[in-house]
Amino acid sequence: MNAVTRQEAHGASLWHAVSRNRRERPALQGEIDVDLAIVGGGFSGLSTALHAAGKGLSVAVLEAECIAWGATGRNAGFVVPNFAKRDPDSILAHLGPERGERLIDFAAGSADLVFGLIRRHGIHCDAVQSGWIQPAHSPAALEKVKSRAGQWARRGRPAVTLDRQDVEALTGARGYVGGWMDRSGGVLNPVAYARGLADAAEKAGAKIFERTTVTSVDPVADGWTLKTPSGTVRAGKVLIATNAYGGSLNPLLHRTFFPLKVFQIATRPLPLDVRTRLLPGGQGVGDTRRNLFTFRFDAENRLISGGMHILGAGADRRVPQTIWRRLARHLDLPDLPPLAHSWSGMAAVEPDFLPHLLDLGPGLIAGRACNGRGIAMTTAMGKVLADWAAGTEARDLPLPFALPAPIPFHAVLRHAPNVLLGWSMLRDRMDGKV
């Protein structure tokens, strides 16, 4: 494997600016031996470290920047225990009954796992487990979400369908024709949560190194050697937990997913009278549009939303204002406070929109579980990867496991999500205005 280039320094997110539980950690110096080495200090790497250390394994986490620097610290903080584009029936048809049910169960409990860890380890991250709402923007979308809610409810999940009045009462947003809610979902401050996971992992015995770029991962007789500019780690097993932020560590991995740049914004705090009309229960919202519309509040009543962009110059300046205008329009807020923060991050989107484990060699795995559901799915992935580190065969885990499968014509197709955004927006308008 080749060298990892240091990530381009993006601007910090809202979460980096407001989180106060930052601890400086040293870079790796010298040589160490561990049972498990983890490349990447995001949710998946930290959850794996915490759970593996809890099993008595020696663990080292190597982060090129600082904890939660990548997509972990650049999302909107939604905890969503389901799949972005797949429902249970679709997964069963895709994977078969045995593997399908195991993956469905994996996802179903993912939000409860997140909030359980927060309570167990006393992580202060403004966590609110009051539900995740998906309003339907058209009658056709409503039929789909009714089916989706029913499929999850039949598996014992706290999923309920919502009519037009329910959606308006819960969200304050007018014009939706109905929707559904998973009551186990919620919201949190992702940077504070990740830092709390790191603290808990260290208390369990894991070692975490920041500003430690892995330059190579090489096989040796009894495992792997990871080299950094100032040290070496010898490990029996290795997890690559970088998602879309892996640099050139393994170029093959970057041809197996679609990189998606997502922008987020946060306004200045809203007045209390407006805040009590919108999302009085504190849920998170992500609707059924192809050009997804999301919104939530943070602990200081800032309104947060996100979006993608069509390829073109000036996106970093143009897109946040576009998202702000969309937010004001859809929530009927002519006096919406101005932008206080805007930031972006890279998500890894799989062709089948499911989490995956990739076989890179004996005892060497890459894990990806985002597809827009990063917090819940990657936390849950860390728990099962700890089982792998402790001896469970990767093929016996609930996640799909296979050799990397590069996407044909990836150099061109990697831009497809952005190129097709304009067509998605047109189709949304054809469905009916909200």
C-alpha positions, 0 to 999 in steps of 0.5 A: 500500500502506498502513502496517505497524503495529509488531508486538505485542511477544510474549514471547521464545522459548527461542531468543532467550534462549539464542542468543549471536550477536546483533548490533545493526543500525541503522535505515535513515536517509536514502535508498538505491538498490538492485537488490532491497529485501526486507521482512522479516528472517526465513529467506526474506528473509535467504536471498534476501539472501544468494543475491542478494548472492552474484550481485552484486546490491545488496540491502537488508533492512528488518526492523520489529523485529529479525532472527528476531523473527517465526515464524523465531524462534518455531518448534521448529527442525525442518528437514523436506524435504517437505510437511506435507499433500502427497506427490509423487503428489498434487503431480503430480496437482495441478500436472501433471508438469512443474511438479510435478516441479520443485516436488518437486525444490525440496523434496527438496533443501531440508534439504541446502541448509540444512545446506550453508549452515551448513557453508559459512558456519560458522554455529554453531546446534547443527545436527544432520542426523541425520534427521526421523522421522514415527511412525504413530499408527494402522494407517491412518496407517501405510499412508499413511506407507509410501506417502509414504516410497516416493514420496520413495525412488523419487526418490532421497531417503534415505527409509526405512520404520520398523516398530514396533521401529525407531520405539521404538529411534530415539525411545524412544516406545512405542505407535506402529505404525511410521513413516518417516524422511527421513535428510536432515532434522534440527534446529537453533537457528532464531534462531542460524541466522537470525542466521548467515544475516544475518551471511553476507548482510552479508559478501556485500554486503547491507545489513540494517536493523532497527527499520525499519518499511516504511510504504508500497511505491509504484510509480515509473517504474523500480521501487518506492519503500519509505518508512520513518519515517526513510528511503527505499529505491528498488529495481528489485525488491521481495520481501515476505517477512513471511509471517503478520507483514505487518501492514497493508502489504498487507491483500489478502495477509492474506486469502490464508492461514489464520493459525495460532497455534502454541505451543511449550514447553521443559522444564528439561534432562532427566537424562542417563539419560532423555536417552539413552533418548529420541532417542539419535540427536538426530532431530526427531519429528512424528507423524501425528496431526491434532493433531500431536505433536512432540518434540526436544531442544536442545543442553542436553537440554531437551525441546521440544514444541508444539501448537495451541489451541481458541479461548478465553480464557487460551490463553497460560497454559493451552496450555503446561501442556496441551502439557507434560502431553501430553509427559509422558503420551506419552513415559511421563515421570512425572518430566518436569522442569517448564516452563522456557520457553513461547512462541508464533508465527504460521504462514501456512497455504495452502489447498493446503498448498504454498509460493507466490509471489504477483504483486503487480505488475511486480517486486513479489513476496510469497513464502510457503513455511511450512505447518509446514515453514518452515526448509527451505522458506523457505531454499530459496525464498530461493535461487530468488528470488535467481534472480528478482531476477537476471532469471529470470521468476517463472513459470520458478521452481519455485514456484507463481506467481499473483495473490493469491486471497483466501479467501472469507469469510476473516474467519470461516474464518481461525479454522477451524484452531482451531475444528476442533481439538477435532474433530481430537482426537476423530478421533485418539482414534477412531483408537486411543490411543498 
